[in-house]
Amino acid sequence: MAIIEIAGLRKDYRVYQKKEGLRAALAGLFHREYRTVEAVRGIDLTVEQGEFVAFLGPNGAGKTTTLKLLSGVITPTSGTATVMGHVPWNRDNAYRRRFALVMGQKNQLWWDLPAQESFRLHQQIYRISADDFDRTRDELTDLLDVRKLLGQPVRELSLGERMKMELIAALLHSPDVLFLDEPTIGLDVVAQHNVQTFLKHYQQFRKITILLTSHYMKDVAALCRRVVIISHGEIIYDGSLTGIIDRFSTDKIVTLLFGDGRLPDDLSQYGEELERMPPKVRLRVPRSAVAKMLAQVLADHTLEDVGVEDPPLEEVIADAFAQRPAAAAEPVVAER
């Protein structure tokens, strides 16, 4: 069952071009120049119930704009979208009670008050019964191990602790859809892992639909089976995480451990040298040439060990981000 359905969704912004200098500023009072920024350029996307989907792209690609459209914060220039049958920008109360939006760079809690006071406000906003509120709050605070921090002012919490409180506030009304925009931004490794573990457990237990944007590939690898990549406002890939490497990477990383304890002076005939750690070397080799290259090395030298692996996921994702939609192939259909 499709929970999110998007067709031809587009969002343009008209941006004033202010020129430098006092004279230009005065002239701008009478004549202004504008340019159109295409934040989202007619995307199509369907997300099924219970999916945990990563929505990736470089800064300015249109990720956050799309989440704002789906949460009804802004309205589109054209196109359609429905979430659980609701048009988000109609801002129906029935829809508002069924989704939540968490933005890593925005704070929804009262800064000078303890988080528990903000939770009580959310209880009133969403009209959560006392029993349901107490049960859900206790469940979430135990899962995130923050019960002892509920009475502490939010401004005194660490960044990781604040993000846990933000997640609790967003989930108190038990939404069916959760939009997460950079939830682990700025967090240390331990805090990232704690948030990842919680989200994975909660999603599997509650079967809610989650759309996640993140620049941390560890978030994506730990949580999401399906990945959507947006570049210059258009979707260029929709498929599995492993499929990204097959689609966008043309090379392999080959590690050679030479048996005689010495490295040949010139390795350029075998591939691009990435790292030299005698008697070991790492080379970048085109995928189609790996077998031929290994045969040549084995014929020329004695090897103790050979390793062949894909390039780091971050590197492949960066290459995917660099592609313009017009030059990219048709998006791959996601594996179900």
N, C-alpha and C positions, 0 to 999 in steps of 0.2 A: 504494500500500500504506500503510495507516494505521500509524504508529509509536506515536502517543499517542492513546488513546481514553478519554474521560472522560464519565461519565453520572451526573447527579444528585449530583455531589460536593459534600459539605457539611462544614464544620468550625465547631463552636461552642466557645467558651471560657467557662468559669465564672469570673467575676472577683469577687474580694472587694472590697466597698465599705467602705474604712476611713474613719471619720469623724474630724474634727479634734478635738484636745484629749485630755488625760490621762484624763478620765472616760470618754470614748467608747472610748479604747484599752483601758481595763480592762474595760468592758462587752463589748468584742469578744472577750475571752477566753472568754466564756460564750455569747454569742449573736452570730452573724455574719450579715451581709446580703450576698447575692451578686446579681449580674446576669449575664445571658447575652449574650455578644458573638457575633454571627453574622459570622465572618470571611469565610466562603465559603458562599454560599446556593444550593446545588444547581445548579452549572454543568454544561453539556454542551459538549464540545469534541473535535474530531478534528484531528490534525495528520499530514500525509502525510510519507513518507520524503523527506529532502532539503529540506524547507521551512525557511525562515528567518522566524520569526513574531515580531512585536513584541507584547508583552503589556502594555498600557498601562492606567493608572488613577491616580487621586489617592492620596495617602498614606492608608493604612488601607482601601484598596479590596479587598484580598485577593490581590494579585499575589504577594508573597513567600510568603504562606501556601500558595498553590497550588503554587509551585515546591517548597516544603518537602514537601508531600504527594507530589508526583511523584518526588521524590528519596528518599522514605522516611524523612525526618527526623521527621515526625509522622504520626499516623494520623487518618483522617477520622472524623467523627461518623456519617456515612452516605454512601451512594453508592459508585460503583465507578470504578476507573481502572486501565488497563494501559499499560505502556510497553514496547514490543518484546515483548509477550506476558507480561510479568512484572507482578505486583501489587507496586507499590513498597514498601509498608509491610510486606511479608513479609521484606524485606531479604535476599533471596537473594544469595549471593556471585556467582552467574552474572550477576545484574542489576547489581550494584555495579561489576563490571568493564567494563560497557558504557555507563555514563553518567558525566558529570562535572557538578559544581555549582560555579560561581564567584560569590561574593558580594562586591561592591565594598567592603562595610563589614566584611568578615571576612577574617582572614589565616590561610592554611593553611601558610605557611612558618615555619620556626623563625627567630625574630626576631634572635637573636644569632649565627646561623650563616650561612655563605654559601649562596646558593640551591642551588648544586650538591650540597650535603650533603642538603638536603631532597629534591632530585630522586632521589638514591640511595635514600632511604627509600621514596619512591614506587615505585621500581623493585622493591624487595623486597615491598612491600604488594601490588602488582599482578602480581608474578611475571613481570616483563618480561625477556626474554632479553637478554644483554649486547649482542648485535649490534643487536637492535631498539631497545634503549634508546639506544645511542650514535648510531644513525642518526636516530632521532626527535628526540633532544635537539639534535643538531647542526643538523637541518633547522629546528627551531623557533627556536633561538637566532640562526641566520642570518637568518631571516625577520623577526625582531623586533630584530635588530642589538644584541644584548646579550651576545655571547660574552665580551667583555672584562670584563663585570661579574659573571661566575659565581662568582669567588672573593672577592667583596666581601660583607661581612655585610649581611643584608637591612635592618637598621636604618639603614644608611648610604646606602641607595638613595633616590632621589626617589620620589614617589607614582606617577608614570608608569612608572618603571622597576620598581617593586614589582608593579604590575598586569601588566606584561609577564611577569614571573617567575611570577605566579599563573596566568596563562594557560598558560604552558609546563608547570607542574606539573599542571594539569588535563588537558592533552592528551597527556602522555607515554604513556599507555596506549591512545591512539587510540580514544577513545570514539565510539560511534555517535550518541549524543544528548548535547547540551550545554545546560545551563541557565545562563543568565547573568542575574544580578540586579544591576543598576546597575553594569556593569563600568567605566564611565567617570566615575563620581561623583567630583567633586573634582579631576579632571584639567584641565590647561590645554588650550587649543585645539590646540596641536601634538600633545600626547600623545593627545588624543581622536582626532585624525585618524589617527595611527599605529595605534592600536588598531582603529579602523574599517577601515582598509586591510588590516590583517592578517586580521581576522575575515572580511571579504568574500572575500579570496583563499583563505583556508583552507577556508571553507565550500564555495566553488565547486569547489575542487580535490578535497576529500575527500568532498563530497556528504553531509555529516552533517546531522542535524536539530538546529536551534537554536531555543530559546525564550528571547527576550530581554525583560527589563523595563528601562525607562530613562525618565528624565524629560527627556532631551535629544532633542528632535525631530530634530536633525541625525543622531543615531545611527540613528533609525528611517528617515529619508529615505534615508540612505546604504546601508542594509543590507537593509531588509525590504520585500517586496512585499505581504505580508499583515499586517493589523493586527487585533488583538482588544482591545477596550476593556472593562474590568471596572469597575463602579461599585457601591458598597454591596454587594459580594460577588456580583454577578450580571453576566453578559455582556450588554452593551447594543449591541455592534456587532462584526461579524466580516466583514471584507471588505478591499478594496484601500485603499491610502493616499489615493488621489485620491477615492475614494468617501466618505471622511469629510467632505470639504468639501461634497459634494452632499447628504449626509445631515443634517449639523448646522449648516451655515451658510445663513442666509437673506439675506445681504447681499453686495454687491460694494463694492470700493474704487475710486472714480473720481477720477482726477487730471485737472485742467483747467488748461491754460496759456492765459491770455487774451492776445489779440493786441494789444490797445491798451496793454499794460503796466500796467494797473490792475485791481484787483479790485472787483467790486460790493460795496457796504457790507453788503447783506443777501443771504446765500446759503442761508438756511434753507428757502426754497421749493424748492431743488433736492435738499437732503439734509443730513445731519448733518455739520457741519464738523469735521474731524479735525486738520488742519494747514494753516496759512496761511503761504505763502512767496511774497509778491507777485513776479511776476504769476501764481504757481501756487497752487493750492489742492487739498487732498485731501478728498473727501467720502465718507461712508458712505451707500449707497443700497440700498433693498430690491431684490433680484434682479429681481423682476417689474416694477419701475418704471424700470429703467436706460434702456431704449429711449425711453420717453416723456420722461424727464428730459433725456437728451441732445438730443432733438429740441427741447425747450423752450429749453435753453441756447443751441443753435445759432441759434434764431430770435431770441433776445434779445441775443446777444453774438457777437463775432468771436473765434474760438479758433485758436491756432496748433498745439495738440497736445491729444490726448485719450488717456488710458490707463484701461483697465478691468481689474481684477485681483481675485483672490480675497483674502479676509482672510488674515493670517499664520496658518500652520498651528498655531502654539502657541495662538493665540486661539481657533481653532475647537476644538482639543482641550480647552481649558479649558471651553468651553461644553458639550462632550460630557460631561466629567467631572461637571458640575453637575447633569446630568439624573439623576433617580431611576429605577431600573429599572421601577417600576410605571407611570411616566408615559411610558416610552420605547416605541417600536414594537418589533416582533419583530426580532431580530438579522438582519442581512443575510448571506446565504450568501457565503462567500469566493469570489472569482474564482480560477479555477485556471489 
